[in-house]
């Protein structure tokens, strides 16, 4: 007998008719001989209504009381769902997060799951009940109700699937799976049958609204297959598992993060404490910093640019202004009218020329690039918001994302059934005992001391310039790893990239020719650099992780020359002579989190 967790979002339980429809899906799974746990969100716009009501009586309600209020939305839903299943002749029991035993920390409105009890749920399942669990909520050590923040019901569902050893976690939503990009934005988007955890983590962090990144982190950490499907049809939808749909496909998805803000800092001293002083107070307020681009210093000063959500722009500026003054830096040209366009794909890690193609297609569309950051499986560019949709359409078309790859897995659902190894309940509980379920997991801290770095300062902010740079390098067979472009002003940006040290002389020669053609300042190069990478699960959702890196290097008096971040990895460059010391420093800092 298999165990299945089903999750129904707010639109899937928005009224009595939809609740009954969801109840029938749960009953069908139960009739197939499966044990079923159903996780539900608050009905429709109920949470929005409760928030508005709270602000009518108090402009600044406390986080604790907001949790007390918002948790009632899911309590209504679970009771109605249990009633609906009973009306159709089957046994069901509704449980709040506290009744299940979902234990969290005390970060009201943004709580993290520490542990989940399984005894009561298992007893009810063994008695033949369909268990209806309230999503989005838990209880802390003081028995106060907590809520999990955005995407909390997804997180509840996948976490329950993990501790119960479920065969799969079905996420029912108002779309019928994961698309190559948002089909509401681009009608030509294609439904993908299978997406890897890492690809979905990146897409979720980039604004793909199908699922929240914390739930994907749970899936990856505990190997839970996640099946995203429509509440309103019986289509199979998409699987989120370890492997991609087509391993040899360079790009599997594109995303648009529309409402971003760019903050640029100039003349940041090249000292070990700079990053820590800037980002520590931002992380303390749990503001999500997205793109971070720091180019190498010139005459002891560097430029640093980063993005935050548009609605946290003013708050971030207020936080960092005192820190800038302390450092003797200055605020550059900032904007709250930018968007981020990204491409994602596991195949990118072993294929060359992806960045070149992306930059060229944007150039052909007349789109100016303001910032660039890359990771092993993602390339992101920042553009003016007015050009964002055109940029998304251009990259989607360039990588033929509207067409199914020839090497795609034919039937991922049959493949999953044939290969899925479900742990026994005892094994799962044993594996989870004594750990914090949502704690960050570090897979590795690595050192690559085989690369060199080149910087083209004050590169003109014109469509096609970045494409020209990387086409010139590709034509000569130069492999480029990290690419960072930080905003300097409306006219120019600083562009840095790393290459294998064996190709440094050739890459420098090409860069110098480009600098002459474009009338640039003298290029900057460094043959001996060290690239440090910290990879794991939860790097972005745990804002303190990057801060821990900055603090550790600051204490060791190791300046950071370049850095960029992604959902699954943080990369940074230090002086080559300091590489081994930096590696030891970071290994010591994260020794307790290393898996």
KAWOVEN-V845483 format. One record per backbone hydrogen bond with DSSP energy under -1.0 kcal/mol. CO is the residue of the C=O (numbers start at 1). NH is the residue of the N-H. If there is no record, write none. Layout:
BEGIN
CO,NH ; CO,NH
END
This chain:
BEGIN
2,35 ; 3,167 ; 4,37 ; 5,170 ; 6,39 ; 7,172 ; 8,41 ; 10,44 ; 15,19 ; 16,20 ; 17,21 ; 18,22 ; 19,23 ; 20,24 ; 21,25 ; 22,26 ; 23,27 ; 24,28 ; 25,29 ; 26,30 ; 27,31 ; 28,32 ; 29,34 ; 30,33 ; 35,4 ; 36,131 ; 37,6 ; 38,133 ; 39,8 ; 40,135 ; 43,46 ; 45,49 ; 46,50 ; 47,51 ; 48,52 ; 49,53 ; 50,54 ; 51,55 ; 52,56 ; 53,57 ; 54,58 ; 62,66 ; 63,67 ; 64,68 ; 65,69 ; 66,70 ; 67,71 ; 69,72 ; 70,73 ; 71,75 ; 72,76 ; 73,77 ; 74,78 ; 75,79 ; 76,80 ; 77,81 ; 78,82 ; 79,83 ; 80,84 ; 81,85 ; 82,86 ; 83,87 ; 85,90 ; 86,89 ; 91,130 ; 93,132 ; 95,134 ; 96,100 ; 97,101 ; 97,102 ; 101,117 ; 102,139 ; 103,114 ; 103,115 ; 106,108 ; 107,110 ; 112,105 ; 113,438 ; 114,437 ; 115,103 ; 118,122 ; 119,123 ; 120,124 ; 121,125 ; 122,126 ; 123,127 ; 124,129 ; 125,128 ; 130,93 ; 131,38 ; 132,95 ; 133,40 ; 136,148 ; 138,146 ; 139,104 ; 140,143 ; 144,140 ; 146,138 ; 147,111 ; 149,152 ; 151,155 ; 152,156 ; 153,157 ; 154,158 ; 155,159 ; 156,160 ; 157,161 ; 158,162 ; 159,163 ; 160,164 ; 161,166 ; 168,5 ; 169,227 ; 170,7 ; 171,229 ; 172,9 ; 173,231 ; 178,192 ; 180,254 ; 182,185 ; 182,186 ; 186,189 ; 190,180 ; 193,239 ; 195,241 ; 196,200 ; 197,201 ; 198,202 ; 199,203 ; 200,204 ; 201,205 ; 202,206 ; 203,208 ; 204,207 ; 212,216 ; 213,217 ; 214,218 ; 215,219 ; 216,220 ; 217,221 ; 218,222 ; 219,224 ; 225,169 ; 226,240 ; 227,171 ; 228,238 ; 229,173 ; 238,228 ; 239,195 ; 240,226 ; 241,197 ; 245,409 ; 246,249 ; 253,344 ; 255,342 ; 257,340 ; 258,260 ; 259,310 ; 260,338 ; 261,308 ; 262,335 ; 263,306 ; 264,332 ; 265,304 ; 266,330 ; 268,302 ; 269,271 ; 271,274 ; 273,277 ; 274,278 ; 275,279 ; 276,280 ; 279,283 ; 280,284 ; 282,287 ; 283,286 ; 291,307 ; 293,305 ; 298,301 ; 300,270 ; 301,298 ; 302,268 ; 303,295 ; 304,265 ; 305,293 ; 306,263 ; 307,290 ; 308,261 ; 309,312 ; 310,313 ; 312,316 ; 313,317 ; 314,318 ; 315,319 ; 316,320 ; 317,321 ; 320,324 ; 321,325 ; 322,326 ; 323,327 ; 324,328 ; 324,329 ; 330,266 ; 335,262 ; 337,385 ; 338,260 ; 339,383 ; 340,257 ; 341,381 ; 342,255 ; 343,379 ; 344,252 ; 344,253 ; 345,348 ; 346,349 ; 347,350 ; 353,357 ; 354,358 ; 355,359 ; 356,360 ; 357,361 ; 358,362 ; 359,363 ; 360,364 ; 361,365 ; 362,367 ; 363,366 ; 371,382 ; 372,485 ; 373,380 ; 377,345 ; 378,375 ; 379,343 ; 380,373 ; 381,341 ; 382,370 ; 383,339 ; 384,387 ; 385,388 ; 387,391 ; 388,392 ; 389,393 ; 390,394 ; 391,395 ; 392,396 ; 393,397 ; 394,398 ; 395,399 ; 396,401 ; 397,400 ; 400,403 ; 405,408 ; 411,415 ; 412,416 ; 413,417 ; 414,418 ; 415,419 ; 416,420 ; 424,428 ; 425,429 ; 426,430 ; 427,431 ; 428,432 ; 429,433 ; 432,435 ; 436,439 ; 441,537 ; 442,595 ; 444,535 ; 446,533 ; 448,531 ; 450,501 ; 451,529 ; 452,499 ; 453,526 ; 454,497 ; 455,524 ; 456,495 ; 459,493 ; 460,462 ; 462,465 ; 464,468 ; 465,469 ; 466,470 ; 467,471 ; 468,472 ; 469,473 ; 470,474 ; 471,475 ; 473,478 ; 474,477 ; 482,498 ; 484,496 ; 485,372 ; 486,494 ; 491,461 ; 492,488 ; 492,489 ; 493,459 ; 494,486 ; 495,456 ; 496,484 ; 497,454 ; 498,481 ; 499,452 ; 500,503 ; 501,504 ; 503,507 ; 504,508 ; 505,509 ; 506,510 ; 507,511 ; 508,512 ; 509,513 ; 510,514 ; 511,515 ; 512,516 ; 513,517 ; 514,518 ; 515,520 ; 524,455 ; 526,453 ; 528,576 ; 530,574 ; 531,448 ; 532,572 ; 533,446 ; 534,570 ; 535,443 ; 535,444 ; 537,441 ; 538,542 ; 541,543 ; 542,545 ; 544,548 ; 545,549 ; 546,550 ; 547,551 ; 548,552 ; 549,553 ; 550,554 ; 551,555 ; 552,556 ; 553,558 ; 554,557 ; 562,573 ; 564,571 ; 568,536 ; 569,566 ; 570,534 ; 571,564 ; 572,532 ; 573,561 ; 573,562 ; 574,530 ; 575,578 ; 576,579 ; 578,582 ; 579,583 ; 580,584 ; 581,585 ; 582,586 ; 583,587 ; 584,588 ; 585,589 ; 586,590 ; 590,594 ; 593,442
END
